[in-house]
Amino acid sequence: MNLKNKKVLLGLLLVILGLLTHFIFIWHPAEVVFDEVHYGKYANGYFTGEYFFSGHPPLGVELIALGGWLGGYKPHFTFENIGEKFGDNSFIWLRLMPALAGAFIPLAIYLFLRTLGISSLFSFITGVLLIFENALLVQSHFILIDSFLILFGFLGLVCFFVSRSRQYSLICLGLAGILFGMSAAVKWTGLSFIIFAGLIAIFDLIKPLFKKSYRGLVKTGTKFSVCLLILPFLVYFLTFYVHFKLLPNPGPGDGFMTQEFLQGKENILEKFIELNKASYYSNILLQATHPYSSKFYTWPFMSKPIFYWVDGDSRIYLLGNPVIWWLSSIAVILAIILFLIEKKFRERTLFILLLGYFLNLLPFITIKRATFLYHYLPSLIFAISIMVYLISKSKNYKTIIIILLIFSIGAFVYFAPLNYGFKLTPQQYQERVWLKSWE
């Protein structure tokens, strides 16, 4: 088997494993889980045409509704309370698109790391670790939107770095812009990916100036502006255009908007501006607390997981894989130290991974509203990538990788009942509560 076929085989294996872990037991529980109470209700709005207000850009819910439409879903579930029982199996179609996005995240990271020059083997190992990362699985197993943000953001980075390796080829850079716009159209935190690429692009733009070389400066700058600013905005705007077209009727979101907005006297651009302003203020003025909220500086320690659903001895818990999670946090600290004191580690790949880690964490430093452990997932992916990168520099990497995979997969299986909602006896549950803050 030649090298190209091996790379394709590794990518295909990641997809198969991703699909298996994400779609198995997707029908369980046949009850509303955590924020499905919100996103399921929003998705219903696209079927009834009744206007709703979510506080987020619309693409994530549009994609959830698309999955429902493909399966012939009818909006007959109210999504009023966590634990509400579904009357039939059509709710599975609303879980389809988030699970599909989650299943392809490991492949996206594999491709991303390959663009940074990391070998196929270590890129594949990173993908495998992501498949067996319990929290990432949970967040993409239900009617939730974070898997879209992560998939589009990292695919955007893949296209961006491919474009960069080809002197910023226009097609790949344009695709990057489209995907970055899609990520931001799921949640505003997706802007971190655009900022990430933008900082690197700006560096590449001004680097020739230090050599007093101005050739192609205007052309390259124009290319960056079109592909990384204008194009993402157009994609972002388009998702709102679709949103307004699908919601012509009065609904529960009317109270958030002005009379001009509701009477249809504004044009699409004015409605777009007003809705984004309303979303911004709803987020910064949100004062509600939550028993499972946590601050950004606690996330690397995984000290505050989240109960998503409980039914007697069955539970669904947003709990990460402790082996992968804690070792990757240690790896980030070690990487910073090595980058600062060891010359051989002061190189492009590690800098890019560290930059990605902190840029995805940075927005939450200033956010005062309740934040949760799942907000750490983009940074977690960079942390796992950093961990594998450091392992690749070790002389004993084969032994380390084998041990890491054995313990990681073992931990995944051990904690899986808390992710898939299997029954555990009280003793079995307590055995999995390793920290007091997990209770």
RANOR-V773158 format. One record per residue. N is the residue number from 1. PSI is psi in whole degrees, -180 to 180 (999 if undefined). BURIAL is + if it has 24 or more other ideal C-beta (glycine too) atoms within 12 Angstrom, else -. D_FIRST is the distance of its C-alpha to the first C-alpha in Angstrom with 1 decimal. Layout:
# RANOR-V773158
[[N;PSI;BURIAL;D_FIRST] [N;PSI;BURIAL;D_FIRST]]
This chain:
# RANOR-V773158
[[1;127;-;0.0] [2;171;-;3.8] [3;-41;-;6.7] [4;-43;-;8.3] [5;-36;-;6.3] [6;-41;-;6.6] [7;-43;-;10.2] [8;-41;-;10.8] [9;-41;-;10.0] [10;-43;+;12.3] [11;-41;+;14.8] [12;-38;-;14.9] [13;-39;-;15.4] [14;-41;+;18.3] [15;-45;+;19.8] [16;-47;-;19.9] [17;-40;+;21.4] [18;-45;+;23.7] [19;-39;+;25.0] [20;-50;-;25.5] [21;-28;+;27.6] [22;-28;+;29.5] [23;-15;+;30.4] [24;135;-;31.3] [25;23;+;35.1] [26;-19;+;35.5] [27;-6;+;38.7] [28;134;+;40.2] [29;156;+;42.8] [30;48;+;44.5] [31;161;+;46.7] [32;130;+;46.9] [33;124;+;45.0] [34;-124;+;46.2] [35;6;+;46.0] [36;-25;+;45.1] [37;-28;+;48.9] [38;-55;+;48.8] [39;-31;+;45.6] [40;-41;+;46.2] [41;-42;+;49.7] [42;-43;+;48.6] [43;-37;+;46.1] [44;-35;+;49.0] [45;-36;+;50.8] [46;-22;+;48.4] [47;-31;+;49.2] [48;-19;+;53.0] [49;8;-;53.3] [50;126;-;55.4] [51;133;+;55.1] [52;163;+;53.6] [53;124;+;53.2] [54;-21;+;50.3] [55;-5;+;50.6] [56;159;+;46.9] [57;163;+;45.5] [58;-11;+;44.7] [59;-40;+;41.0] [60;-47;+;39.9] [61;-33;+;42.5] [62;-41;+;41.9] [63;-37;+;38.3] [64;-46;+;39.5] [65;-34;+;42.0] [66;-43;+;39.4] [67;-43;+;37.5] [68;-42;+;40.9] [69;-41;-;41.7] [70;-32;-;38.5] [71;5;-;39.5] [72;27;-;43.1] [73;141;+;44.4] [74;139;-;48.2] [75;65;+;49.9] [76;10;-;51.9] [77;138;+;51.0] [78;-25;-;53.2] [79;43;+;51.0] [80;-37;-;54.3] [81;149;-;53.4] [82;133;+;50.6] [83;-6;+;50.4] [84;131;-;51.7] [85;138;-;50.3] [86;140;+;48.5] [87;-20;-;50.1] [88;-175;-;47.0] [89;7;-;43.2] [90;-18;+;43.1] [91;-24;+;42.9] [92;-33;+;39.2] [93;-26;+;38.6] [94;-23;+;40.0] [95;-7;+;37.4] [96;-56;+;34.6] [97;-42;+;33.9] [98;-40;+;34.3] [99;-39;+;31.8] [100;-44;+;29.3] [101;-44;+;29.7] [102;-36;+;29.4] [103;-28;+;26.2] [104;-5;+;24.5] [105;-45;+;26.0] [106;-39;+;23.1] [107;-42;+;20.6] [108;-41;+;23.3] [109;-38;+;23.6] [110;-48;+;19.9] [111;-39;+;20.1] [112;-48;+;23.4] [113;-33;+;22.4] [114;-38;+;19.5] [115;-22;+;22.2] [116;-1;+;24.2] [117;5;-;21.6] [118;140;+;20.7] [119;160;+;17.1] [120;-39;+;14.6] [121;-52;-;15.2] [122;-30;+;18.9] [123;-40;+;19.0] [124;-43;+;17.2] [125;-41;+;19.7] [126;-44;+;22.5] [127;-41;+;21.5] [128;-43;+;21.5] [129;-35;+;25.0] [130;-35;+;26.2] [131;-37;+;25.3] [132;26;+;27.4] [133;113;+;30.2] [134;-43;+;33.1] [135;-40;+;35.4] [136;-37;+;32.7] [137;-49;+;32.1] [138;-44;+;35.9] [139;-15;+;36.5] [140;13;+;34.1] [141;-9;+;35.0] [142;-174;+;38.4] [143;74;+;40.3] [144;167;+;39.9] [145;-6;+;38.7] [146;-29;+;37.1] [147;-32;+;33.5] [148;-48;+;34.1] [149;-47;+;35.4] [150;-47;+;32.5] [151;-50;+;29.7] [152;-39;+;31.5] [153;-46;+;32.3] [154;-34;+;28.9] [155;-35;+;27.3] [156;-41;+;30.2] [157;-37;+;29.2] [158;-51;+;25.6] [159;-37;+;27.1] [160;-47;+;29.7] [161;-29;+;27.5] [162;-44;+;25.2] [163;-41;+;28.5] [164;-37;+;29.7] [165;-13;-;26.8] [166;36;-;27.7] [167;41;-;31.4] [168;63;+;32.1] [169;139;-;30.9] [170;-41;-;33.3] [171;-49;-;31.1] [172;-38;+;29.0] [173;-38;+;32.2] [174;-41;+;33.9] [175;-39;+;31.3] [176;-45;+;31.7] [177;-41;+;35.4] [178;-46;+;35.2] [179;-38;+;33.1] [180;-40;+;35.5] [181;-38;+;38.4] [182;-39;+;36.9] [183;-45;+;36.5] [184;-26;+;40.1] [185;-5;+;41.2] [186;-53;+;40.2] [187;149;+;42.0] [188;-24;+;43.7] [189;-16;+;41.7] [190;-16;+;38.8] [191;-21;+;40.6] [192;-34;+;39.2] [193;-39;+;35.9] [194;-43;+;37.8] [195;-42;+;39.8] [196;-55;+;36.8] [197;-38;+;35.2] [198;-40;+;38.8] [199;-42;+;39.5] [200;-40;+;36.4] [201;-41;+;37.3] [202;-42;-;40.9] [203;-46;-;39.8] [204;-29;+;37.7] [205;-41;+;40.7] [206;-15;-;43.3] [207;-44;-;41.4] [208;-22;-;42.3] [209;-30;-;45.9] [210;-22;-;46.2] [211;10;-;45.4] [212;39;-;48.0] [213;119;-;45.4] [214;8;-;46.3] [215;126;-;44.1] [216;9;-;42.5] [217;-47;-;43.9] [218;-43;-;45.6] [219;-46;-;42.7] [220;-42;+;40.2] [221;-39;-;42.8] [222;-41;-;43.4] [223;-45;+;39.7] [224;-44;+;39.5] [225;-43;-;42.7] [226;-48;-;41.6] [227;-31;+;38.1] [228;-4;+;38.8] [229;-60;+;42.4] [230;-49;-;43.5] [231;-47;+;40.4] [232;-38;+;40.0] [233;-42;+;43.7] [234;-41;-;43.6] [235;-46;+;40.8] [236;-46;+;42.9] [237;-40;+;46.0] [238;-37;+;44.4] [239;-33;+;43.6] [240;-37;+;47.4] [241;-47;-;48.4] [242;-42;+;46.5] [243;-49;+;48.0] [244;-38;+;51.5] [245;-31;-;51.0] [246;-9;+;49.9] [247;68;+;52.9] [248;-11;-;56.1] [249;155;-;58.2] [250;148;-;60.2] [251;-171;+;58.5] [252;-15;-;58.3] [253;-2;+;57.1] [254;-34;-;60.3] [255;-14;-;62.0] [256;-9;+;59.7] [257;162;+;60.5] [258;165;-;63.5] [259;-35;-;65.7] [260;-42;-;64.6] [261;-46;+;61.0] [262;-32;+;61.9] [263;-1;-;64.3] [264;17;-;61.7] [265;-20;-;63.8] [266;153;-;61.1] [267;176;-;58.4] [268;-41;-;54.7] [269;-42;-;54.5] [270;-39;-;57.5] [271;-40;+;56.1] [272;-46;+;52.8] [273;-45;-;54.7] [274;-42;+;57.0] [275;-39;+;54.2] [276;-37;+;52.3] [277;-45;-;55.5] [278;-39;+;56.3] [279;-41;+;52.8] [280;-50;-;53.2] [281;-32;-;56.7] [282;-31;-;55.7] [283;-44;+;53.1] [284;-23;-;55.2] [285;-2;-;58.3] [286;117;-;56.6] [287;-3;-;58.4] [288;140;-;57.3] [289;167;-;56.0] [290;137;-;53.6] [291;-21;-;53.5] [292;13;+;49.7] [293;158;+;49.6] [294;158;+;48.5] [295;156;-;48.6] [296;-33;+;45.6] [297;-8;-;46.2] [298;-16;-;45.8] [299;-41;+;42.4] [300;-21;+;40.3] [301;-9;+;42.2] [302;48;+;41.7] [303;-12;+;45.4] [304;77;+;46.2] [305;178;+;43.9] [306;130;+;45.2] [307;123;+;46.3] [308;-28;+;45.0] [309;139;+;46.5] [310;134;-;48.6] [311;92;-;49.8] [312;-118;-;51.4] [313;8;-;48.9] [314;136;+;45.9] [315;150;+;44.9] [316;125;+;42.4] [317;127;+;42.1] [318;89;+;40.4] [319;125;+;39.3] [320;171;+;36.2] [321;110;+;34.1] [322;-37;+;36.3] [323;-51;+;33.6] [324;-45;+;31.5] [325;-54;+;34.7] [326;-39;+;36.8] [327;-36;+;34.2] [328;-33;+;33.1] [329;-42;+;36.8] [330;-39;-;37.2] [331;-38;+;34.1] [332;-45;+;35.9] [333;-46;-;39.0] [334;-40;+;37.2] [335;-40;+;35.3] [336;-45;+;38.6] [337;-48;-;40.2] [338;-38;+;37.3] [339;-34;+;37.3] [340;-33;-;41.0] [341;-19;-;41.4] [342;119;-;38.2] [343;-37;-;37.4] [344;-19;-;33.7] [345;-5;+;33.3] [346;67;-;35.4] [347;173;-;32.6] [348;-49;-;31.4] [349;-48;+;28.7] [350;-39;+;31.0] [351;-44;+;34.0] [352;-43;+;32.3] [353;-42;+;31.3] [354;-40;+;34.9] [355;-45;+;36.4] [356;-39;+;34.5] [357;-50;+;35.7] [358;-31;+;39.3] [359;-33;+;39.6] [360;-16;+;38.6] [361;-29;+;41.2] [362;-45;-;43.9] [363;-28;+;45.2] [364;-7;+;46.3] [365;-35;-;48.4] [366;-11;-;51.1] [367;127;-;50.8] [368;-19;-;53.8] [369;170;-;53.1] [370;131;-;51.4] [371;161;+;47.7] [372;167;+;45.2] [373;-33;+;42.3] [374;-17;+;39.8] [375;-17;+;40.8] [376;-11;+;38.8] [377;-43;+;35.4] [378;-43;+;34.3] [379;-36;+;35.3] [380;-41;+;33.8] [381;-41;+;30.3] [382;-38;+;30.9] [383;-43;+;32.2] [384;-39;+;29.1] [385;-40;+;27.1] [386;-43;+;29.5] [387;-48;+;29.2] [388;-37;+;25.4] [389;-45;+;25.9] [390;-39;+;28.5] [391;-37;+;26.4] [392;-20;+;23.7] [393;-5;+;26.5] [394;146;-;27.3] [395;-27;-;26.6] [396;33;-;26.3] [397;-34;-;24.0] [398;-47;-;21.8] [399;-44;-;25.0] [400;-44;+;26.4] [401;-44;+;23.4] [402;-46;-;23.4] [403;-43;-;27.2] [404;-45;+;27.2] [405;-42;+;24.8] [406;-48;-;26.8] [407;-35;-;30.1] [408;-47;+;29.0] [409;-38;+;27.7] [410;-43;-;30.8] [411;-38;+;33.1] [412;-48;+;31.6] [413;-41;-;32.3] [414;-41;+;35.7] [415;-7;+;36.8] [416;-37;+;35.2] [417;-29;+;38.5] [418;-11;+;40.2] [419;-36;+;37.6] [420;-11;+;37.3] [421;34;+;41.0] [422;158;+;41.1] [423;139;-;44.3] [424;141;+;45.0] [425;159;-;48.2] [426;-39;-;50.3] [427;-43;-;49.3] [428;-38;-;45.5] [429;-47;+;46.0] [430;-32;-;48.0] [431;-22;-;45.4] [432;-4;+;43.0] [433;87;-;45.6] [434;-27;+;44.9] [435;150;-;47.1] [436;-33;-;50.6] [437;-9;-;49.7] [438;-14;+;47.1] [439;999;-;50.0]]
